[in-house]
Amino acid sequence: MVVLLYDKTFDGFLSVIFEIFKNKLKPERIEGFESQENILFAEKISIGTDPEKAARVWEALKKRLTERAYNAVYRIHLSGAADAEMILYRFMLKVFASPVNIEENFGDPDVLRIKKLDQQICKEAERIRQFVRFQKTADGIYYALMDPQFNVIPIVVNHFEARFADQQWIIYDSRRNYGFYYNCEQTMVINLSSDKVNPLNGKISSDILAEEELHFQELWKKYFKSTCIEERRNEKLQMQHMPKKYWKYLTEKQG
Amino acid sequence: MRQESLEKLEILAGAAKYDVSCASSGTQRENPGKTLGTASAWGICHSFADDGRCISLLKIMLTNYCIYDCAYCVNRKSNDVKRAAFSSDEIVDLTIEFYRRNYIEGLFLSSGVMKNADYTMERMVKVVKDLRLVHRYNGYIHMKSIPGASAQLVREAGTYADRLSVNIEISTEQNLKYLAPDKDYQGIMKPMEYIYQGILEYKEERQKTYKAPKFAPAGQSTQLIVGATPESDKQILSLASSLYSHNKLKRVYYSGFIPVNSYDKRLPALSAPPIVREHRLYQADWLYRFYRFKMDEIVNDANPNLDLEIDPKLSYALKHPELFPIDVNKADYEMILRIPGVGPRSANLIIMGRKHGRLTSDKLRKMGVVMKRAQYFITCGELSSSNLVSEVQPEYLKKLFTEQVKAKRKPNDALQLSLW
């Protein structure tokens, strides 16, 4: 069996696809160089990243798919979803084998899989837009910790840049230990190691918070409680829209 | 000071919560420079309260002092409840600070009536004007228009707010007079008309120049209370459909009556709010707006009320077995939308997917069709035709579906019927 190894970048992945078609490879797995899995009798082939080859594959995809679908290819690769590479590979085999656009052939399980996975990813991106809770620090930076299942914060950065253009903010991914810092001019990728953030509830320790921050958290909790109609209490519906896995960093859900 | 603002918030959010509207959609506004806020066309829900309702906007009243004495309202003047009032600066601050923390999508401002309609409206307009002009805030604003407010103030409100709404509350003039003697029907209908005119003019101006100042770009909405008065679903839904078609409303909200003033003998004694009926009305409203049903196909003189046990789409299908089975590989979009168990999303997938090959029940299931329902109403080549609605009795199917629902429902969750 053939296992293809690459550097985990999107260009790297497109280069892998290029080599698959050029050399008629039939991989059973596509993994990062650092993959720990040792598979008996596997033939491992390392594939280097080549921007030109990547660009050719990307242009070919753009010709055959609508914008939504080729962006889905990008999002799914970025997401880090389990088996994302093989799901994309099987999809692209069909895309390039057909003379017409097959992205809407939802009778085909590989095509439907792409659609469903992309929906999940976009849904989680939306959850970030919904459930980020900024805390203001004494030096005026608004900080939020998130723990998404997929790597989706990069997809929503432009939403936050546009909306909070006049304030500095950080949105940090606790699972992948990296984040984005916007300084009112540009956004940078950052790594933080701070003992000022409680990893259990995402809260910043009070000595570096802005003076009025805890008061606004109190007001928000009070509002959350007061706007509920007790006669209509419906926790099932609440959880359906706001799954419990997002509660740990939600200010209004902390006692 | 801090304690005081917490208490005010508790009173004035509690007083505003019976307004069900919370939509923040319908306006796309970019941030013009380094200022605060955007509005996204599809709206964002930032949290969900313990009653399961979305929290998108800071829904708050300027004050809950009110000169009116409407029987169904918790803030009526004869009620002995805690009263409070915000200054406009306090609301502006709260909105901005909540918005900056990504708690909310914007503000929903409403108010009890102080002195008179215009006096109240002026104070509300000041809040939204300050947000837009002083603080350069571009987030969403929904403002309630006070019944009886002058055309000029409604106009001014519309230039700053994304959405305006006037609540009709009671669907017939006669019953409104009975429960809310201080309000008059014209006082409600006139501001709705001003808003409608404002939106029309804005749209015309917009055709001439792209820079025409906006007017309530997210349109207007209203709310109807359900179950406080004896109107039938047909009366409620025909009012709704005329509001959609004549006044071009974006949304009509239905609010199951919550007996806040149980001492008032003009009101029915309810053991609980009529949540199931409210839910059925929303389903009917969706059939009208998104499933291309006509209102008289859903409720009519023969069936003036919606079936509480099954949803209106299934109910329609069971009343019209002659329309089924529908061949998913051939039927047009409108008919596919009428299949119980198929929504707009799976209907689209069906239309697109069948171009590439015949659809089978297995493929339909993967597309998200609820086959447990749909199987009785479709053919797709290989489904057995023995249990189709045209073959088996609709009564039998109704019993089957009702039992499925009952089995899922917890015992204390039983149908809540209103007692007249």
Interface residues (C-beta under 8 A of the other chain):
Chain A: I102 E104 N105 F106 G107 D108 P109 L112 E126 R129 Q130 F131 V132 R133 F134 Q135 K136 Y142 A144 H159 A162 R163 F164 A165 D166 Q167 C184 E212 H215 F216 E218 L219 W220 K222 Y223 F224 K225 S226 T227 C228 I229 E230 E231 R232 R233 N234 E235 K236 L237 Q238 Q240 H241 M242 L250 T251 E252
Chain B: R2 S5 L6 L9 E10 A13 G14 A16 K17 Y18 E30 N31 G33 K34 T35 L36 G37 T38 S40 I44 C45 H46 S47 F48 A49 D50 D51 G52 R53 C54 I55 L58 K59 L94 E97 F98 R100 R101 N102 Y103 I258 A272 P273 I275 L349 M352 G353 R354 K355 H356 G357 R358 L359 T360 K363 K366 M367
